[in-house]
Amino acid sequence: MCEPNESSQLTSWMYSPELLDSCRARANRIARKTLMKFQQAQSAAEESSSKPPRPPVEQFARDFVKDHESFENEDDGPWETIDGSPYLSPSEEEKLVSFYASKLPRLIGPAAQLSRLRRESKVPATAAMLLRRFFLSNSVMIHDPKVIMVAAAFLAAKVEDAMTDIRYLEEGTNEMNAPVTSSEIIPAEIKLLSGVNFELFCFHPYKAVLSITEDMRTYLKSEKGKALVSFSNEKDRPIVGQDLKPMHDAAQAIVNDVIVSDIPLLYPPGQVGLAALMVANEQQGGKEDIPSIDMLGYLSQRFEHADLDSVSTVLAEISTMLRELKDGQHGCGNHNIDMQALKGIHKKLKMCKLWGVKEKKKKRKKEKDSSTAEDAPDSKKNKVDE
């Protein structure tokens, strides 16, 4: 079993907010350059009847933290297609990725629309993380985010030992009025595996919330722990039974927003889980029969050798971000989505995307070939008739 502190999640997929933005900017820059080259090659290929090679799947994000300085002087590339249509900006791409990440819990997980796709919370959490990792190196202009989203759900179910039939995912996308076929999911899964460098282990705050709650339930009954608890309507009552359940449930609800946001790319799951409990304790404090807990006092007593000042600073940063998730900040697509702006981005994407073009051109070519075949004389038949 891989330990979280030894996992690739902490060694390769953690960023500062600034580096996260820089990483996305590089993915966008590479995509614009690649699309321009592809469009130029496509124009030349139409004259020679050859096909330009499809752009490769990028995977630079895994090593971006240690390599980012070598990318700083890269040429910015074009901002318009050959036809003069604008490419998407990094922030517009991020909005689309956030939107599709927020749809994963409806596709697979405890709240899935299709009952046969209901799984534990860790499945959509892993899917969302794989989706976001992929689009740190790649662009929605080159890879269809809807198809990658479904591939992420399929792959996450395997990773979390909660396998599902691919046909159920196809049915689930139909239930969401966003159909994706099985024939699209399999190639997308291969791309997804490559884009995340085949690093699939993901750790989430859910277990941290549960384990810390269980530890508090025991510790707060001790002589030292009793002093950390207060009730709004009673004095000196010890923690009993389900007293911590409201705080636990509120923290889990916060984590439901966390998993579709950028926060798992910025902070370790243990810190996020603890911060979620602190925010939940703050929200629940003062309600009747619900205890208020001195969380920093608990930390200082349970982790006497920890640098509490440093830990408190980090937890305060995370807590602030967690409160802002309800406003749709930090990539959380569960709240306050500007659908008009999103429609505008989708409309802009149609003019500069690579995916979907091949099928359209292929169909047109077939129609043209069919028309030509109908008009052309049957040479073999003519020769026989002669």
C-alpha positions as CSV (number, residue, x, y, z in Angstrom):
1,M,0.0,0.0,0.0
2,C,1.4,3.4,-1.0
3,E,1.7,5.9,1.8
4,P,0.4,9.4,0.9
5,N,3.7,11.1,1.8
6,E,5.5,8.8,-0.6
7,S,3.0,9.1,-3.4
8,S,3.4,10.9,-6.8
9,Q,0.5,13.1,-5.7
10,L,2.7,14.8,-3.2
11,T,6.0,14.5,-5.0
12,S,4.9,15.5,-8.5
13,W,1.3,16.9,-8.6
14,M,1.4,19.7,-6.0
15,Y,1.7,23.3,-7.1
16,S,1.7,26.8,-5.7
17,P,-1.2,29.0,-7.1
18,E,1.3,30.9,-9.3
19,L,2.9,27.7,-10.7
20,L,-0.6,26.2,-11.4
21,D,-1.5,29.3,-13.5
22,S,1.9,29.1,-15.3
23,C,1.4,25.4,-16.0
24,R,-2.0,26.0,-17.6
25,A,-0.6,29.0,-19.5
26,R,2.1,26.7,-21.0
27,A,-0.5,24.0,-22.0
28,N,-2.5,26.7,-23.7
29,R,0.6,28.1,-25.4
30,I,1.6,24.7,-26.7
31,A,-1.9,24.0,-28.0
32,R,-2.1,27.3,-29.9
33,K,1.2,26.6,-31.6
34,T,0.2,23.0,-32.3
35,L,-3.2,23.9,-33.7
36,M,-1.6,26.5,-36.1
37,K,0.9,23.9,-37.4
38,F,-1.9,21.4,-37.8
39,Q,-4.1,23.8,-39.6
40,Q,-1.3,24.7,-42.0
41,A,-0.4,21.1,-42.6
42,Q,-4.1,20.3,-43.1
43,S,-4.3,23.0,-45.8
44,A,-1.3,21.6,-47.5
45,A,-2.6,18.0,-47.2
46,E,-5.9,18.9,-48.9
47,E,-3.9,19.6,-52.1
48,S,-1.8,16.4,-51.8
49,S,-4.6,14.1,-50.4
50,S,-2.4,13.2,-47.4
51,K,-3.4,13.4,-43.7
52,P,-1.4,15.5,-41.2
53,P,-0.4,13.6,-38.1
54,R,-2.6,14.2,-35.0
55,P,-1.0,16.2,-32.2
56,P,0.6,14.0,-29.4
57,V,-0.7,13.9,-25.9
58,E,1.4,16.2,-23.6
59,Q,2.5,15.2,-20.1
60,F,4.9,18.0,-19.0
61,A,2.8,19.0,-15.9
62,R,4.1,16.1,-13.8
63,D,7.6,17.7,-13.7
64,F,6.6,21.3,-14.1
65,V,7.5,22.4,-10.6
66,K,11.1,21.5,-11.0
67,D,11.4,22.4,-14.8
68,H,9.3,25.5,-14.9
69,E,12.2,27.9,-15.1
70,S,13.3,26.4,-18.4
71,F,9.9,27.3,-20.0
72,E,9.9,30.9,-19.1
73,N,11.3,32.3,-22.3
74,E,9.2,30.3,-24.7
75,D,7.6,32.1,-27.7
76,D,4.0,33.0,-26.9
77,G,2.6,31.7,-30.2
78,P,-0.4,32.8,-32.2
79,W,-3.7,33.9,-30.7
80,E,-5.8,33.5,-33.8
81,T,-6.5,30.6,-36.2
82,I,-5.7,30.8,-40.0
83,D,-9.3,32.0,-40.5
84,G,-8.9,34.7,-37.9
85,S,-10.9,33.1,-35.1
86,P,-9.5,33.6,-31.6
87,Y,-8.1,30.7,-29.6
88,L,-9.3,30.2,-26.0
89,S,-7.3,31.8,-23.2
90,P,-6.0,29.8,-20.3
91,S,-8.7,31.1,-18.0
92,E,-11.4,30.2,-20.5
93,E,-10.0,26.7,-20.7
94,E,-10.0,26.4,-16.9
95,K,-13.6,27.4,-16.7
96,L,-14.5,24.5,-19.1
97,V,-12.5,22.0,-17.2
98,S,-14.1,23.1,-13.9
99,F,-17.5,22.8,-15.5
100,Y,-16.9,19.2,-16.6
101,A,-15.2,18.3,-13.3
102,S,-18.3,19.4,-11.5
103,K,-20.5,17.1,-13.6
104,L,-18.5,13.9,-12.5
105,P,-20.5,13.4,-9.2
106,R,-23.7,13.3,-11.3
107,L,-22.2,10.7,-13.6
108,I,-20.6,8.4,-11.1
109,G,-20.6,8.4,-7.3
110,P,-23.1,8.5,-4.4
111,A,-25.3,11.0,-6.2
112,A,-25.1,9.5,-9.7
113,Q,-28.3,9.9,-11.8
114,L,-28.1,6.3,-13.0
115,S,-28.5,4.0,-10.0
116,R,-26.0,1.4,-11.5
117,L,-23.3,4.0,-11.4
118,R,-23.6,4.8,-7.7
119,R,-20.2,4.4,-6.0
120,E,-18.3,5.7,-3.0
121,S,-17.3,9.4,-3.0
122,K,-13.7,8.5,-3.7
123,V,-14.5,7.4,-7.3
124,P,-15.7,10.9,-8.5
125,A,-12.9,12.4,-6.5
126,T,-10.3,10.4,-8.3
127,A,-11.9,11.0,-11.6
128,A,-11.9,14.8,-11.0
129,M,-8.3,14.7,-10.1
130,L,-7.3,12.7,-13.1
131,L,-9.3,15.0,-15.3
132,R,-7.6,18.1,-13.9
133,R,-4.1,16.5,-14.1
134,F,-4.6,15.7,-17.8
135,F,-5.7,19.2,-18.6
136,L,-2.7,20.7,-16.9
137,S,-0.6,19.5,-19.8
138,N,-3.3,19.4,-22.5
139,S,-5.9,21.7,-24.0
140,V,-9.7,21.4,-24.5
141,M,-9.0,22.8,-28.0
142,I,-7.2,19.5,-28.9
143,H,-9.0,17.0,-26.6
144,D,-12.8,16.9,-26.1
145,P,-13.3,17.6,-22.3
146,K,-16.6,15.8,-22.2
147,V,-15.2,12.6,-23.6
148,I,-12.1,12.9,-21.3
149,M,-14.4,13.4,-18.4
150,V,-16.2,10.1,-19.1
151,A,-12.9,8.3,-19.6
152,A,-11.8,9.7,-16.2
153,A,-14.9,8.2,-14.6
154,F,-14.2,4.8,-16.3
155,L,-10.6,4.8,-15.2
156,A,-11.3,6.0,-11.7
157,A,-13.7,3.2,-11.2
158,K,-10.9,0.7,-12.0
159,V,-8.4,2.5,-9.8
160,E,-10.7,2.5,-6.8
161,D,-11.7,-1.1,-7.3
162,A,-15.3,-0.2,-8.1
163,M,-15.4,-1.3,-11.7
164,T,-18.4,-0.5,-13.9
165,D,-19.6,-1.7,-17.3
166,I,-18.7,0.9,-20.0
167,R,-22.2,0.6,-21.3
168,Y,-23.6,2.0,-18.0
169,L,-21.4,5.1,-18.5
170,E,-22.7,5.5,-22.0
171,E,-26.3,5.2,-20.6
172,G,-25.3,7.7,-17.8
173,T,-24.2,10.3,-20.3
174,N,-27.5,9.9,-22.1
175,E,-29.3,10.5,-18.8
176,M,-27.3,13.7,-18.5
177,N,-28.2,14.8,-22.1
178,A,-24.6,14.7,-23.0
179,P,-24.1,11.4,-24.9
180,V,-20.7,9.8,-25.2
181,T,-20.3,6.5,-26.9
182,S,-18.3,3.5,-25.8
183,S,-16.2,3.8,-29.0
184,E,-15.2,7.3,-27.8
185,I,-14.4,6.4,-24.2
186,I,-11.7,3.7,-24.9
187,P,-9.4,5.9,-27.0
188,A,-9.9,8.7,-24.6
189,E,-8.9,6.5,-21.7
190,I,-5.6,5.7,-23.4
191,K,-4.9,9.4,-23.9
192,L,-5.8,10.1,-20.3
193,L,-3.4,7.4,-19.1
194,S,-0.6,9.0,-21.1
195,G,-1.4,12.5,-20.1
196,V,-1.2,11.7,-16.4
197,N,2.0,9.7,-16.9
198,F,0.2,6.6,-15.8
199,E,0.3,7.9,-12.2
200,L,-3.2,6.9,-10.9
201,F,-3.0,6.8,-7.1
202,C,-5.1,9.6,-5.6
203,F,-5.6,10.4,-1.9
204,H,-8.6,12.5,-0.8
205,P,-9.6,14.4,2.4
206,Y,-12.6,12.1,3.1
207,K,-10.5,9.7,5.1
208,A,-8.8,12.5,7.0
209,V,-12.1,13.9,8.1
210,L,-13.3,10.5,9.3
211,S,-10.1,9.6,11.2
212,I,-9.7,13.0,12.8
213,T,-13.3,12.9,13.9
214,E,-12.9,9.5,15.4
215,D,-9.7,10.6,17.3
216,M,-11.5,13.7,18.6
217,R,-14.5,11.6,19.8
218,T,-12.1,9.6,22.0
219,Y,-9.7,12.4,23.0
220,L,-12.4,14.9,24.0
221,K,-13.7,12.5,26.6
222,S,-10.3,12.6,28.4
223,E,-9.6,15.0,31.3
224,K,-7.4,17.3,29.1
225,G,-9.8,17.1,26.2
226,K,-13.0,18.0,28.2
227,A,-11.7,21.5,28.6
228,L,-11.7,22.0,24.8
229,V,-15.4,21.5,24.5
230,S,-18.3,23.8,25.2
231,F,-22.0,23.8,24.5
232,S,-24.2,26.8,24.0
233,N,-27.0,25.6,26.3
234,E,-25.2,23.3,28.8
235,K,-22.0,23.4,30.9
236,D,-19.5,20.7,31.6
237,R,-21.2,18.0,29.6
238,P,-18.9,15.5,28.1
239,I,-18.9,14.4,24.4
240,V,-21.3,11.5,23.9
241,G,-22.7,9.4,21.1
242,Q,-23.3,11.4,17.9
243,D,-22.3,14.9,19.2
244,L,-19.6,15.2,16.5
245,K,-21.8,13.9,13.6
246,P,-23.1,17.4,12.5
247,M,-19.5,18.7,12.3
248,H,-18.4,15.5,10.5
249,D,-21.2,15.7,8.0
250,A,-20.7,19.4,7.3
251,A,-17.0,18.8,6.7
252,Q,-17.8,16.0,4.3
253,A,-20.1,18.4,2.4
254,I,-17.2,20.9,2.2
255,V,-15.0,18.1,0.8
256,N,-17.6,17.4,-1.9
257,D,-16.9,20.9,-3.2
258,V,-13.1,20.5,-2.7
259,I,-12.7,17.4,-4.9
260,V,-14.0,19.2,-8.0
261,S,-11.8,22.3,-7.4
262,D,-8.1,23.2,-7.7
263,I,-7.5,22.7,-4.0
264,P,-6.3,19.1,-4.2
265,L,-3.5,20.4,-6.5
266,L,-2.5,22.9,-3.9
267,Y,-2.6,21.2,-0.5
268,P,-2.2,17.7,0.8
269,P,-5.5,15.8,1.7
270,G,-4.7,15.6,5.4
271,Q,-4.4,19.4,5.7
272,V,-7.5,19.9,3.7
273,G,-9.5,17.5,5.8
274,L,-8.4,19.2,9.0
275,A,-9.2,22.6,7.6
276,A,-12.7,21.3,6.5
277,L,-13.4,20.2,10.1
278,M,-12.3,23.6,11.4
279,V,-14.6,25.4,9.0
280,A,-17.4,23.0,9.8
281,N,-16.9,23.5,13.6
282,E,-17.1,27.2,13.0
283,Q,-20.3,26.9,11.0
284,Q,-21.9,24.5,13.6
285,G,-20.7,26.3,16.7
286,G,-23.5,28.0,18.7
287,K,-26.2,25.7,17.6
288,E,-28.2,23.9,20.2
289,D,-26.8,20.6,21.4
290,I,-23.8,20.9,19.0
291,P,-20.4,21.3,20.7
292,S,-18.0,24.1,19.9
293,I,-14.4,22.7,19.9
294,D,-11.1,24.6,20.4
295,M,-9.5,23.0,17.3
296,L,-6.1,24.7,17.7
297,G,-6.1,23.6,21.4
298,Y,-6.8,20.1,20.2
299,L,-3.9,20.3,17.7
300,S,-1.5,21.6,20.3
301,Q,-2.3,18.8,22.7
302,R,-2.4,16.0,20.2
303,F,0.7,17.1,18.2
304,E,3.0,18.6,20.8
305,H,6.1,18.5,18.7
306,A,4.6,20.1,15.6
307,D,5.4,23.6,14.5
308,L,1.9,24.9,15.5
309,D,2.5,28.4,14.2
310,S,3.4,27.2,10.7
311,V,0.5,24.7,10.7
312,S,-2.0,27.3,11.9
313,T,-0.9,29.7,9.1
314,V,-1.4,27.0,6.4
315,L,-4.8,25.9,7.9
316,A,-5.9,29.5,8.0
317,E,-5.1,29.8,4.2
318,I,-6.9,26.6,3.4
319,S,-9.9,27.5,5.6
320,T,-10.3,30.9,3.8
321,M,-10.3,29.1,0.4
322,L,-12.8,26.5,1.6
323,R,-15.3,29.3,2.7
324,E,-14.9,30.8,-0.8
325,L,-15.9,27.6,-2.6
326,K,-19.5,28.5,-2.1
327,D,-18.9,31.5,-4.3
328,G,-17.6,29.4,-7.1
329,Q,-14.0,30.3,-6.5
330,H,-10.8,28.2,-6.9
331,G,-12.2,26.2,-9.8
332,C,-15.3,24.9,-7.9
333,G,-18.0,24.4,-10.5
334,N,-20.6,23.4,-8.0
335,H,-21.7,26.9,-7.3
336,N,-22.4,30.2,-9.1
337,I,-21.7,29.1,-12.7
338,D,-22.1,31.9,-15.2
339,M,-23.9,29.9,-17.9
340,Q,-24.0,32.8,-20.3
341,A,-20.2,33.2,-20.1
342,L,-19.8,29.4,-20.4
343,K,-22.0,29.3,-23.6
344,G,-19.8,32.1,-25.0
345,I,-16.7,30.0,-24.4
346,H,-18.3,26.9,-26.0
347,K,-19.2,29.0,-29.0
348,K,-15.7,30.3,-29.3
349,L,-14.3,26.8,-28.9
350,K,-16.3,25.5,-31.9
351,M,-14.3,27.9,-34.1
352,C,-10.8,26.7,-33.0
353,K,-11.1,23.1,-31.7
354,L,-9.4,20.2,-33.4
355,W,-11.6,17.4,-32.1
356,G,-14.8,16.6,-34.2
357,V,-13.2,18.1,-37.3
358,K,-11.9,14.8,-38.7
359,E,-15.3,13.1,-38.5
360,K,-17.0,16.0,-40.2
361,K,-14.4,16.1,-43.0
362,K,-14.5,12.4,-43.4
363,K,-18.3,12.5,-43.8
364,R,-18.1,15.2,-46.4
365,K,-15.4,13.2,-48.3
366,K,-17.7,10.1,-48.3
367,E,-20.6,12.2,-49.6
368,K,-18.3,13.6,-52.3
369,D,-17.0,10.2,-53.3
370,S,-20.6,8.8,-53.4
371,S,-21.7,11.6,-55.6
372,T,-18.8,11.1,-57.9
373,A,-19.4,7.3,-58.1
374,E,-23.0,7.9,-59.1
375,D,-22.0,10.3,-61.9
376,A,-19.1,8.3,-63.2
377,P,-19.6,5.5,-65.9
378,D,-19.1,1.9,-64.8
379,S,-15.9,1.2,-66.7
380,K,-16.0,-2.5,-66.0
381,K,-19.6,-2.8,-67.1
382,N,-19.0,-0.7,-70.3
383,K,-16.1,-3.0,-71.2
384,V,-18.3,-6.1,-70.8
385,D,-21.1,-4.6,-72.8
386,E,-18.6,-3.9,-75.6
